[in-house]
Amino acid sequence: MGERGDRTKARNEATARIMAATLTLITREQTALAEPYSLWNPTLKAWEIRQMAHEVADSKAQVLWVEESHPALGLMAMKKRELESSLLGYGSAMLKGPFLVDPDPASRQKKTLSLALKARELARKNSFKFLTAKTTHDPAVLRGFMEANFSLAEIITCLAGPIAEMKKKETSKKKLLGLSIEVPDPQEAQAILEELGDLFYDGHHLHGPYLSGDFSGRLWSKVAERDLKNNNPALVVRDIRQNRSIGIAIAYLVGQEAMLSILHVDESRRGKGIGGELLRELMILLYEKGAISLSAETASWNLPALSLYISLGLRPISPLVALHSMEGAKR
């Protein structure tokens, strides 16, 4: 690696430790705050903090501080989005945060503005042209982002709930005649996705005027292909008579925590209970693999998806807001 590489690695590991300690402290303090501030900030789970720390230690993400000499004042993380960048032909990055505890709205707005501007400067240095921020719906934080020329993209509802052992005989009585639910072969990922066609995109993270209209469909196809080839927990619904795939559900596991990555049913086959049966079977599979909880995200206006998730025991938690910034746009 060389002396310079060793120094960089040591610096990143030290930054990751400071960030993990700071996020742990901030999370504890947030839970003790009164409403509405406590409702604006989704509590970071321990595995999320560990994951972010690993990304920083491995040079996959960078940390921005409100004040480097005072880490507890707040921070934001920036991570390059590899799939998005490969599709766009230029760098794209995701911002997480800001993570801070400050009861004064004016101060929170000022800190967010400072971090957002630092993120844009870092993006220019790294040749990241497109930035996406996933953040709290705290009005002061949103004002700070918008002052830094970020535009509102979508409100996202996050849901979570325990995975109880679901016996097949206890699932819906609705029989999926002519259909089968199968574990896909990772080697057939590309063929399955060709049968599915354009994956349903429910609208969150809308890109506004910045990106082409078909970008989202191409992105989710790439996400599905990656997840299938990585052998993530997945199920496919096949039409036996037509001999083709008409639906897919994929999740990923971090310890005992499962996150729904994709739930898609062919548009012409929706409203017939297929998505519900598919997700029930996926929850059974996740339970068998040791998962005890499942999280999901969807656009807040997507009532069919919200109803389905709630019917299976997931409950809404603090919503998130997606914002975008395109470098080169005037502030």
N, C-alpha and C positions, 0 to 999 in steps of 0.2 A: 504493500500500500504506500510505503514511503512516509517520511517524517511529516510532510504536510497533510497527507491523508489521515495519519494517526491523530494529528492535532484537531482536524475537522471532526473526526469521529468522536474524540473525547469531548469536544465542545458541544456537539449535538446531543450526546448522552447526558451531559450536565444540564443542558437546556430542557431536555425531556424530563429529567427528574424534578427540576424547578417547576415546570409546567404542571406535571402530575400533582405535585404538592399544592400548587396554587389552585388548581381546579377542584381538588378535594376540599380545600378550605372554603372556596367560594360556594360550592354545592352545599356544604353544611350550613353556611351562613344564610343562604337563600331560603332554606326550609324553615328558618325561624322568623322570616319577615312576614309582615302583615299583608293581606290582600289590598290592592290587586297585584302588587309587585310579585308576590309569591306565585300567583297564577300565570304571570307572564313568562316565567322561566322554567322550562322543563328540567327536571332534576337529571343531571348526568349520572348514568350508572357506572359502577366501578369498571366494567369491561370496556365502556366507551372511553373512559379516561386512559385505561391501559393501552387501548388501540391507538389513540391519538399520540400517546407518548412513544409507542413503538415506531409510528410513522415519522416522528421528529428525529428519533435516535437513528433511524435508517435513512435519513436525508430524503424522505418521501413527502415531508411537510415542513413548513417553516412557521415560526412563532413571531407575532408582532405584539409588543407590550405597550401599554399606555405610557409607562415609564420603566425603562429597563432596570433602573436602580431600585424600583419599588414594584416587584412583580404582583403583589396582592392588589394593586390598583386596577388590574384588568388586563385581558389579552384577547387575541384573535389568532386563529390558525388558518394557514393557506396551504392547500394541497393541489398539485397539478392533476387534472382530469385526463388521464391517458386516452380513454376511448373517445371522448369528445374532441380532444385535440387531433386524433388521427382522422376523424371524420371531417373536421372543419378545415384542416390544413394549416392551422395556427394554434398557438397555445391557449388553453382554457384552464381555469383554476376555480376551485370551490373554497369559499370562506366559511368558517364555522366560528360563531360568536357574534358579538363580543361577550365574553364571560367576565362579569364584574358585579360588584355589590355596591350600590350607591343610591341612597334614598332621594337624592336631589335630581329631578328630571332634567334641569338645565345642565347639570354636570354630566349626567349620563349621555345626553345629546352631544356635548362637547367631546367626551371621551370616544364616543362612537365615530364622530366626524374625524377625529385625529387618527384612529385606527383604520378607517376606511380610506383616508388619503394615503396613509402609509402602505396599505394594501395595493392601491393603484400604482404607487411609485415602485413597489417591489415587483408588481406585475410587469411594468415597463422594463425593468432591469432583466427580468427572466423571459421577456418576449411573450408574455401571456396577454393576449388581446381581449379575451372574453372572460369576465368574472361573474360567478354566481355566488350569492350569499344566502345561506339558510339561517334565519335568525328568529329571535323572539318577536312577538307582536306588541312589545312595549312601544307606545307612541314616541317616546323620547329617542329610543334607539332607531326607529324607522326614520324619524326626522334627521338624525345624524347621517344615516346612509344616503338619504335623498339629497341632503345638502352637499354630499360628495358625488352627486350625479349618478346615483343608482336609481333604477326605476322599478316600481312594483311589478312583479310577475304573477304571483298567485298566493292564495292562502291555503295552507296545507293542514289537514286534520291528521294528527298522529293518534293511533289507537294501540292499546296493549292489553293483554290478559293472560291468565294461566292456561296451560294446555292440560286439560283433564284427559284421562284415558278414555278415548272414544271407541266403543265397540261398534263394529259395523252394523249390528242388528239394531243399534240405537240411533242410527243416522236416519235421514229423511226416508219416508216410505215411498217416495217418488222413484220409480225404476227408470233407469236410463236405457230404454230399449234400443238395441242396435249399437250401443256404445260400450267401450271398455276403457278402464283407467289403468294405465301401465306406468312402470318405472322406465324412463327412456334410456336407450343405450347412448352413452356419451359419444361413441363413434358415429352416431347417426344424427348428431346435433344439426348439421347444416341441412340435411334432407328434411328433418322435422320442421325446421323454421321455414323452409321453402314451401312446405305444405300449409303452414299456418298463414303465410303471406304477411301483410302489414300488421304488426302487433298493435293492439288497442292501446291508445295513449289517452289517459283520462284527463289531461289538461294541466296538472300541476307542473310547475317550472315552464310555463309558457314563455317563449323567447321573444315575443313581440316582433318588432321590425328587424331584429338583428340577424336572424337565421332563416334559412329556407323552410318552407312549409313542410317538407318531408323529413326534416332533420330528426324530429322526435321518433318517428317510426324506424328510421335507420339506426338511431342510437339504441332503442330498446331491443332491436334484433341483435345488435352486437352484444348488449348486456346478457341477453338470453343465451347466445352462443358461448360466451365466456363462462357463464355459470354452469351450463350443461357440460362443457369440456372439462371444467374443474370438478365435476361429479358432485355438485351441490345437490341437496335433497330436492327432488323434482318428480312431477307426475305429468303425464300427457293423456288427454282424452282422445280416443280414436273412434271414428265412424267405421264400424266393421264393414258395412255394405260398400261404402265409397273407398275404403282402405286408405284413409288419410287422417292426419291429426287435425282436430278442430279446437283444441284448447290446451293450455299449459299452465302449470303453477310451479314456481321455483322459490326456494327460501335459502338462506345461509345461516349457519350456526356459529356462534361464538360462545364456547362453553355450553351452558344450558339455556342460553338466550337465542331464540330464533327470530329472524327478520324476514318478512315476506318481500321478495324481490320483484316477482311478476305474477300476476293472475290475469289470464287472458282467455277469452272464449270468442270464437268466430262471431262476427257481428250478426250474421243471419241466424245464429243458434242461441242468442241470448234470451233471457226471460223464461227459460224452461227448466231452471234448477240445476243446470250443468255446473255453473261456477260454484254453487254451494256444495254440491257433492265432491267436486274436485278439491276444494279447500278443506272439507272435512277429512278426506282421505289423506291429504298432505299433513294435516295436524296429527293424524294417527301415525304416519310415517315419522314425523318429527318427534313424537312422544317415544316411539320405539328407539330412536337414536339418542334419547336422553334429554330432550328439550323439556323445560318446565314452563316456558312462557313464549308468547308470540307477539311481535309488534308489526304494525303495518302503517302505511301512509297513503293518503289519497287526497285529491282536490276536495276542498270543503263543500263544493257544490255537487259533488258526485253522490247523490242520495242513494242510488242502488247499491254502490259499493259500501257506503257507510252502513246501510241497513243489513247487508250481508255480514259484514264484520261484527256488528253488534249482536246479530242473531246467533253468532258462534261464540259469544262470550267476551269479545274484545270491547273495551270501553275507551271513549275519547279522553285524551289527556291534553296537556297544553298545546295549542296549535303553533305552527311555525309559519313564517313568511319567507317566500323566495323573492329575491331581488336580483337584477342584472345590471352590469355596467360594461359598456364596450369602449375599450381604449381608443382614443382618437376623438371621442365625443367631447364637446366643449362643456366645461364646468359652468 
